Amino acid sequence: MKTPPKNRIRAALISVLLYYEIFAVGLILLTADLFPLIGLPPSTAAWPLRLAAVMVGVSGMGLILPLRDPIRHWGITALIASGQIALPIATIILVLWGDLPPHVGVPMALVDCLFFLPSILALIWTIDLYADSENPTGERGRLFSANTASDAVLSVVPDGTHRTIAELSDDGSVLILLLRHLGCTFCRKSLAALGEQSELLKGHYHHIVIVTMSPIEEMLSIRTRYHLPSALLVSDPDRTIYRALEIPRGTARQTLGWGVLREGLLSGLLFRHGIGTVRSDPFQLSGSAIIKHRSIVAIYPTENAAADVVATSDGSCML
């Protein structure tokens, strides 16, 4: 029988919490005559160790929040997982500098590395649970009926026009690109490619509607920055259109996998698309949809956060 996701998350977090608290209690109970075990003379002031113990203990107690609500407090889990990477590195540096004896520092670093595993697993499982939280059946891509999706999408009036998407589709095919938020380097990459291929896309689509979770004030620069003067814009911070078109949130592998991170560094640094502040749901994936004659005729969710967005009616052109 498979363990429910929340139970797995909580079991992993409890193991890390116990580690922090045992470590903190150990520092508090460490007496002066035992200081030589960690390379300190008995005359060393005890208060720095006691202060460190309190800080470790309080950090561990912070895990009570994600234990109660893993999704809402996922940031604490992420912070603890990051700390489990930083702690062994700092310990080894102290050993190399001669400030901590190897017989103490090396085991400490190994234990920290050991407890990195449950903390990172808790983070991965939390992100995956969040990705499926909108769909209790676990069947991704089956969130809404076609009628609900059509009403939620077709009634939208984009910036740059006074007509609804339904009315725009009477003129010809409408391409809707859902590109997360403008701090996303992959969204900037897609917008740059969209601008470069705008003439090609005109042969397929009568209107192009760009949807992001960023405020409309931030989106207005898209038209000039990416040479898309006729683009219609929609701000969707509540992800109403994303959900209606069944563009899902991504799992840990889809949003933080090695391939995604590598592509993010290449796009953000090497190709100068930049990396901005995350102001919206960081796990929402991108996608596209084609509207024709007031009907949604195709939907293309991306496979991961770094994936290109399908942009032609036959699926042959990728941004």
C-alpha positions, 0 to 999 in steps of 0.5 A, a space after each residue: 500500500 502506497 504511503 500518502 504524500 503528506 505522510 511521507 513529507 511529515 515523516 521526512 520532516 520529523 526526522 530532520 526536526 529530531 536531528 536539529 533538536 538533538 543537536 541543540 540539546 547536545 550543545 546545551 548539555 556540553 560541559 566545559 570539561 568536554 570542550 576538548 572533544 571539539 578542539 576547544 580548551 576548557 576555559 573557552 566561554 560557553 555562551 557562544 555554544 549555547 547561543 548556537 544551540 538556541 539558534 539550531 533549536 529554533 530553526 528546527 522548531 520552524 519545521 512545525 509549520 510545514 508539518 501542519 501544512 506542507 504546501 502553505 509553508 513549503 518555503 521553510 522546507 526549502 530553507 532547511 534543505 538549503 541549510 543542509 547544503 550550506 552546513 557541511 560546506 561551512 564545517 569542512 571550511 572550518 576544518 581546512 582553516 584549522 579552526 575545527 579538528 578533523 575528528 569532529 568536523 568530518 563526522 559533523 559534515 557527514 551527518 549534515 549530508 545524511 540529513 540533507 536527503 530527507 529534507 530534499 525529499 520532503 521538498 520534492 514531495 511537497 512540490 509534487 503534492 502542490 502540483 496535483 493539489 487542484 485535481 483531487 483525482 490525480 488525473 492531470 489535464 482533467 480539471 474542468 469541463 469544456 463548457 466551463 473552460 470555454 466561458 472562462 477563456 472566451 469571455 476575457 477582454 485583452 488589453 489592446 482591444 474592446 472585444 472578447 476572445 470569442 469575438 476575436 476568434 470570429 476574425 480567424 484563429 487566435 493563438 493564446 500564449 500562457 507564459 507564467 510571469 515576466 521574471 521567468 527567463 524562459 518566458 523572456 526567451 519565448 517572447 524574444 522568439 515570438 518577436 523574431 517569428 512574428 511574420 511567420 505566425 501572421 500566416 497562421 493566426 489573426 490575433 496573438 494573445 499573451 497571458 502572464 501572471 504579471 501585472 498588466 503594467 509590467 506587460 505593456 513593455 512587451 510590445 516594444 521590447 519584443 517587437 510585438 506592437 499588435 500583441 494583445 495582453 492579459 494579466 491573470 494573477 489568479 491563474 483563472 485562464 491557466 486552470 481553465 485551459 488545463 495548463 498545470 503546475 509543474 512537479 519538482 522535476 518539471 520546475 527544478 530538475 537539472 535540465 531546467 536549471 541548466 537551461 535557465 543558466 544558459 538562457 539567463 546568463 549566456 543568452 542574456 534573457 535575464 532572471 527576474 524576481 519571482 512574483 507569482 506562482 513559481 511552479 505554474 507551467 507555460 502553454 498555448 491554446 488555439 481558439 477558432 470560431 468561438 471554440 478551443 480547438 487545441 491546447 498545448 501544455 509544456 512538458 517542463 518550465 524550460 520547454 518551448 511553446 507550440 505556436 502553429 496550428 499544425 504544431 510544427 513551429 516551436 518558439 
